[in-house]
Amino acid sequence: VISKIFGTKPDPREPPVLHPKVPFIGHIIGLLSNGTKYYATVSARCKYPIFSLPMLSSRTYIVTSPTLASHIQRASTTLLFAPLIIGFTDRMVGFQDKTSVAKIRDLKAKEENRPDFMDRMHDMMYFVLSPSEINIVSAIMLEQLSNRINAVPNETERELFEWVREQFTAVTSYAFHGPENLFAMEPRLIEDFFIFERGLVGLMSSPVPQLTARKAYLARERVFKGLLEYMAKGRYKKGSTLVQNRYRMHSEIGLSLPDIARSEIGMLFGLLPNASITTFWVLNNIFSRPQLLAEIREEIQKNALSIDGSGKIRTISFESLRSSCPLLNSVYRESLRLNAPMTSTRLVVEDTIVADTYLLRANSVVQIAGDVIHKDTNVWGPDASSFNPRRFISSPYGTKTGVAESEKSPVHPAAFRGFGGGSVFCPGRHFAQREILSLVAAVVTIFDLEPPKGEDHIPFNPPIDETRLPLGVMKPLREVSVRMKRRDVEDVKWVLALT
Ligand code: HEM
């Protein structure tokens, strides 16, 4: 009866419905209180490859099978990311002008038979972030990273995640937003950006965030002011093609300067947190295993390190890290598998039949549950929940392990969800790989990590913040403080190079 009143009666071809214990809002409460883990809990009850979760008067379809995930990715004309991300961005950045969202939605494009604004923005970003185009920003980022690594004083004591985040924020912003980026001009905005990022769910889910999520709200407003000044003073002109194109495209559709600045908060969200959290986990996973650390050091030294005749200039080549260090690359992907339970979310804009079987109804949302797929023992083998540094060594998609030789097989390409997939496959993954592998290789090669003075061990493997909504890579819940002891002799200059 309730379903009828709210128009939620399912069609028999729709994925099976899992009703919550508390009607209408049970799944919403479950998600808000259990975050990433909720889909796994629900999925364990039914084991369906796809199921429907009724929420208020609509439903969300949850996909837990890699094969169906690839079908969802292919249906990219009726299962769209853009309409959702526009609403999401509006809540995240707080556009001031009420016409901005309509300008970005660009609904007239269809009747005028031209690509809409989001399609053009998508194409621009995929082009400028493609491997052939990303070399200039990558070279700037690596030069900045080299300078920072060379400047780390011996025996520096720092909390590891915070240190990584600081390096990434500085070098990524320099590379994309130029030497006069907001964090270079006002370093205290780094802390503000991450206060905002930590409080994002509270900020976005409240109708009055200025009251209920005040800390995050005020931090965002300070970041906004920094970006507004950056735009108003023309500092973006010294930034990358990506940033300049975004400015131009947003101006062309008539966005006000404050809202151009606000939209850049969304870009910072793509650029900064995920890559730094991932790097923390890769370092944690390597340094907490002495045998693995020794093997990776040897792999880098043999295949990616070159030393000039004087012995004083030592170069680590990203291209060699990428192509000739399979163990390092495998650890990188395994760290993403365990810590990046990314959920690909699409809006169903027309009734769509998926895999010739399931009806997805218009105006519903479909989510590919990265966390469930990443931990599925049928996909990865019985050790799916534990860290296996060699899982991705013979295939970038991973290999099913811990099973009889005859069952060992490459994993389905759509099972690795770290960068999503389909038409929204993360365009920043090439840049992220350059940045992450280079920083990890530098720390592994140049430093020993020791306990801070007065401590007898490093508390690696902190618990993971998995009760948050799955908006990004999961953060460590406890500090991991280290002393960074240089392994090199005096007077060595380290160069992180592209080739
Ligand atoms: C380890 C770091 C990163 C991870 C784990 C990550 C992950 C993701 C995921 C899961 C998606 C959504 C895919 C989907 O819905 O199927 C995405 C989209 C996106 N990412 Fe990343 N990302 C990372 C780094 C970056 C970087 C460094 C940039 C920019 C240089 C970036 C730019 C973007 C953009 C612009 C989109 C949206 C694409 C669109 O609108 O079509 N990402 N990313």
Residues whose N, C-alpha, C, O or C-beta is under 5 A from the ligand:
A	BS01	HEM	H122 G270 L271 N274 A275 T278 A340 M342 T343 S344 T345 R417 G418 F419 G420 G421 S423 V424 F425 C426 P427 G428 R429 F431 A432
